[in-house]
Amino acid sequence: TGEAEWLERSQTLVEFCLQHLHAPDGALYDGIPDRRAVGALAIPLRDLPVNAAAARWFLEHAALTGSTELVEAAKGVLRALAPNYRRHGLLAADFALAVYEALVPWVTVEVNVRPQDAGGLRLHEAALGYYLPAKVVRVTAGSPGVASRAIICRNGACLAPVTRCEELEAKLGEIRSVLAHQA
C-alpha cells in the first residue's frame, strides 16, 4: 500500500528471514533449521517458487527503502537457485520475473495525498492498480493547501508531477512501452 506501518512490518519479517532462514549458499530455507530433527525434517527445503517470491519481496522492499544490502541478498537467493530453475518448468516463471526485477531499474511512484482528498485517494489507487514489473508505490501525507499529486521516478530521474489518474496511467504506459521494446 506504500504506507509506513506496512513497511515497518515488512522490515521486521525481512530481518527474521535473513537471520534465521538464510542458507549458506544464499537461498532461504523453508523453516528454521533444527539440528534435533530426524529423517526428511532434518533437511530444510530451498523451494524455488518460495525463494523467487522472497527475492521479489526483498527487491520491492529495497526499492522502497534504498537498501543495497537487501538487493544483494535478493541476488544471492537467485544465484543460489539459478543452476536448477529449468527443472521447475512453469513454476520457474516467478523466478524469471525476479531475475528481471533484479536487473532493471525500479520505478517509484510517490503519491502525495492531501488530507481527505478523494482525488488523491483515487490517484493512490490508480498507482497501486497499474501493473508494471519492478514498480513500487509510496504514499505520503500532503499539505492542506497543495493539490494531491504523483511523481514517477526511475533510474534517478523523476517526471513532472501529475494530478489526474489519466495522466498517471499515460506516463506509466509510456514507461511500460519503453521497457517492452528493451526486452
Buried (B, 14 or more C-beta within 10 A) or exposed (E): EBEEEEBEEBBEEBEEBBEEBBBEEBBBBEEEEEEEEEEEEEEBEBBBBBBBBBBBBBBBBBBBBEBEEBBBBBBBBBBBBEEEBEEBEEEBEBBEBBBBBBEBEBBBBBBBBBEEBEBBBBBBEBBBEBEBBBBBBBBEEBEEEEBBBBBBBBEEEEBEBBBBBEBBBEBBEEBBEEBEEEE
